[in-house]
Amino acid sequence: CHTGVLNPPSGSVAVTVPTVYTPGLTQTLQVVITDPGAAAWGFELSARFTNGNQAGAFTPSNTVAVKIASSVQYAAQASPGTLAGKQFQFNVSWTAPPDTTGGAVVFDVAGLAANASDGTPNGRTYSAEARSASAPPAVNTNGVVSAASYQAPVSEGQLISIFGQNLSAGGPYAAGLPLPPVLGGVQVVLAGMQCPIVYVSPAQINAQIPYGISPGEAPLYVQINNTPGPSVQVTLAAAAPAVFTASSTGTGPGAILHPDYSAVTATHPAASGETVLIFATGLGATSPAVLAGAAAPASPGLSKTVETVTVTIGGSNAPVSYSGLAPGFAGLYQINAVIPPSVSGIVDVLVTA
């Protein structure tokens, strides 16, 4: 009934929920509305499973009413909160589902900041979402692999994919450069070091392994807010080359470009003597070193691989003119290699470090 723009930049609404809910436990959720200059406040809050069904139950109080819409229970203000100021909080009693069979719980909240008379004109409405997982984050056994080949082992500086359950309480979220150590409340910790994060979702995280981690076995765990999951052992090598593929599945045609940055394909093949650009990850340390998560420098001052990188195409040596980080990217390596003579057709490309 209130007019105005949804989610104006002047304020916000948030609901504080448990990272992981305990079945049957009754707890207090805080709905906080922030808006400078407002004097009347209201909210609506629902708790649902991802299939849309109601999750748990709200309990009415002197300040909170419990209503039903489309067979889903929701909480709202019993009467508008009246207080001039920048922020107002409603406390809502919620009892978690009796078991975890429904999975994660999605909390959707709307907050209203209005004028002193609670009039309909110029009310500012905000919306937000929060999630509670049914269990702590858990990484699958052998679930830490190269983001290019989906195989192990992995190496310092490599882009990796982590597969598991309850890996985030929301999302998916994607990050820009420089890659952050925390995204959507999610952290990835390997050998005590935070991994810069590219992407998070409940079932998959893409991240970068920090530089300087020695080869061997190291523990990795995922933490959401203050809730860590169990650790898994990750095998680290000095280098673990993996070429990205055009299908982003780890198999099939490689992510290989002509010098004009057009894709090498069956209908637009590379020619003998041509230098092609091969995009990979897992080629190990570079010189000069670049901080994990940071964009690699552009020419001049390219960051080249410390390990010697060789390439064969169709079983023949393909001379390498450059192997190092792809300028402007994090964790992405570029190899410039020359197509050998007398090579034609669809052939294998082998990168060795």
N, C-alpha and C positions, 0 to 999 in steps of 0.2 A: 504493500500500500504506500510505501515511501518512494518518492522520486529521487533522481540523482544518478550519478555514475557509479558502477560497481568497481570496487577496489581502487579508489582514487589514491594518489601518492601521499596524501596527507596523513594516513593512518594505517591500521592493520588490525587483524584479529588472529589469535592463536589459541590452541587448546593443548594443554600439557597432559600427555597420556603416558602410560608405562611403555617402555621399549618392548618388553615381553610381558604379556598378561598372565596372571596366575588364575587357573580355572576356579570359578566360584568365589573369588575374592572381591569384596566390596571396597572401593577406594574413591577418593575425591579427585575429580578432574577440575582443572582450573581453566576457565574461559576468560581470556584477557583481551579487552578491546582498547585500542589506543587511538585517540583522536584529539588533537588540541582544540579546545574551545567548546567541546560538546558538554551537554548538561543532562541528557536523558539517554539511557542505554538499554539495549535489548539483544537477545541472541536466540539462535536455534542450533541444536546439536543432535546429530544422529550417530549411531554405532551400528555398522553393518559388516557382514562378511563380504568378500569380493564378489560373491554371486548375487548380492543385493539383499539377502535376508537379514533380518534383525539379529544383532549379536549382543548378548547380555541384556541387561535391563537397567533403566534409570529409576531412581526413587524420588518422588516429589518431596518438597520442603516448603518452608515459608516463602522462600525467594524463587523456587524453581517449580514450574508446572511440567507435567508429563502428558504428552498428547500422542495421537495416532494419525498417521497419514499414509495411505497406500499400504496398509498392513504393517507399517514400520513405525516403531515407537521413536519419539524424539523429545528432547528436553527444551524448554524455553523459559523466559522470565515469567514469574507469576504476575508481576507488575513491573513497569519500567523502572530500572534503577535511576535514581535522580541524584546526581552529584556533579557539580561543575568541576572540571579538571581535565587532565590529559589522558586519564586511564581509568578503567573500571573493570572489576573482576567479579565473575559469578562462580560459585563453587557448586559442582554438580556431583551427586552420588551415583556411581555406576557399579553394578555387579557384573563381573566378567562371566562369559559363558561357562557352563558346567564342565566342559572338556575342550580339547583342542582340535576336534575333528573338523571344525569349520575353517581352520586356518587363520590367517591374519585378519585383524579387525580394522576396518577403515572408519575413521571419525571425520565427518564433514561438519564444519561449523560455519555459521553466518553470524556476523556481529553488526549491530546498528548503532550509530552515533547520531543523535538528533538534537534539536534545539530544546530549550527549557520547557516548552509547552508540549513536547512530544508530538508536534505537528508533522503532517506528512510532507510538506515541501522541504527540499534541501536536506533530507536525511541522507547520511553517508553510510553505505552498506559495504561490508568487507566479507570475504570468504577465504577459507583455508582448509587444508586437509592434514591429518596426521594418521599414523598407523601404529598398531601394536602387533608384533609378531607372536606366533603361537609357541615359539621355541627360540633359544639363542641361535645366532648365525652358525651354520655348519658347512664347512668346505668338504666336498666329496673326496673320497680316497682317490689319489691320482688326479685330482681336480684342478691342479695348477699346471698350466701348459702354455706354450708359446701362443701368442695371439695370431700368429701367421699360419702355423702348421697344426696347432692343437696337439702337439706332442711335447714330451719332456726329453731331456732336461732343459733347463733355462739358464740364463747367464746374466751378469750385471748389465744394467742399462736396457734390458730386453722388455718389450711390451708383452704382457702376459694376460691370459684370460683365466679367471677363477670361477669354477662352477660349484654350486651347492644349493642349500635351502636357507631361507630367511636371511639372505645376505644384505638386505636393506629393509627398512620399515616403510618405504615409499618408492616413488620414482616410476619409471626410470629417469635418472639425471645424467647429463653429460656436461663435461667441463671444458673450458677453454684454456689457452696457455697464459701464464705458466700453470701447469697442472697442480691442483691443490692437494694437500695431504689429507683433507677431510672433505667429503662430498655427500650431501644428504645425511649428515650425521655418521657416515661410514668411514672407518679407518682400516687400512691393511698394514699389518706389522710383520715384517720379515727380519729375523735375526735381530730383533729389537729396534729396527729402523722402519720409519713410516715410508710407505710406497706412494708416490704421486699417483693420483687416480684420474682415469679418463672417463669412466662410465660406471654407473651402479644400477642394479635392478635386483629384485628378490632372488633371481636364479643365477645371475652372472655379474661379475665385476671385471672390468678391464683396467689394468694398472701398469706402472713401469717399475721394474726392479731398480733400486738405487745402485749407483756405481760404487765400487770399492768393496763389495761383498766377495769374500774368498770362495773358491770352489769347495764343494763338500755338501754336507747335509745341514739344513737350517730350518728352524720352526717358523711357520706362518700361521697367523690367525686373523680373523675379521672381527672388528668391534663396532657395534652400533651404539652411539652415545656412550654410556658407561657400562654396556653389557658386552663382554668379550665372549667369543665362541671358543671351542676347543681348537688346539693347534694341530697342524699336519706337517709332516716333514717334506721338504722340497729339496730336490737334487739340483745343485748348481754346478755349472761347468765354466771354464774360462771363456768359452764361446759356444753358442748353440745356434748355428745359422738356420734360418727359416725364411723362405721367400713367400711374400704375400701373394694371394691368388686373386684373379679377377672376380671370382664368385664369392670371395670372403668366406670360403668353407675349408681352406687348407688344402684343397686338391684342385686339379684341373689347370687351365692356362694361368701362367704366372702374371703378376702385376708388373709388366715390362712395357716400357714406352720407347717410342722413337725420339730422336733429339728434339723434335718439335712438340713433344709431350703428348702426341696422339698415341693410342694404344696399339701395341703389336698384336695383331689378330690373324686368323687364317685368311681373311679377305684383305688385310693390310699388313703383309708379312715384312719382317726385317730382311735386309739384303746382305750378302757377304761383304765384309769390309765396313759395315755400318756400326757405329757405336750405339748401343742400346743402354737404357737406364733400368736397372733391376732394383726393385724395392724389397727390403728384407728387414729383419730384426735379429737380435742375438749375436751380433758380431763382436761383442765385448767392449773393452776399454778403448778410449779414443785419446788423441793428442792434437790440440790442447783439450783438456778435460772440460766437460760441460755438466752443470748441475742437473741431476735427474729432475724431470718435469719442466725444464727450461727449453725454449726453442733453440735449436742449433744455429750457430752463426752462419751468415751468408758469406760468399766469397768477397774479398780475400779473408784469410784466416779460417778456412774450412777445418772442421774437426775430423781428422782421419783416424782410421782404425789402427790400433797398436799391433794387433795380430795380422799376419799376412793373409790376404784373402785371394783365393784363386777361383776361376770359373771354367767349367767345360760346357760346351754347347754341342749337342749331338756327338758327344764323346771326344771332341777335339778341344784343345786349349783355346780359350778366348781371352786374349790379353786384357788385363785390368788397368785402366788409366786412373781410376779413382775408386776408393772404398772408404766410406765414412758416413757421418750423419747427414741426412737430407736437410739442407738449409731451411730453417723456419719451422721444423717439426721437432717433437720430443720422442726419442726412442725409435725413430724410423731411420734406417740406414739406406744409403744409395750406393749402388755399384755401377760404374760405367765400364762396360766390357765390349770388345770388338767381336763381331760375328766372324767365325773362321771361314776360310774359303771352302767351297765345295760342300757346304751344309745346306740342306733344303728340307722342306716338309715340316711336319710337327715332330719336334725333337725334345729330348730331355735337357733341362738346365740344372747343373749341379754346382752349388756354391760350397766352398770349403774354407774354414778358418782354423 
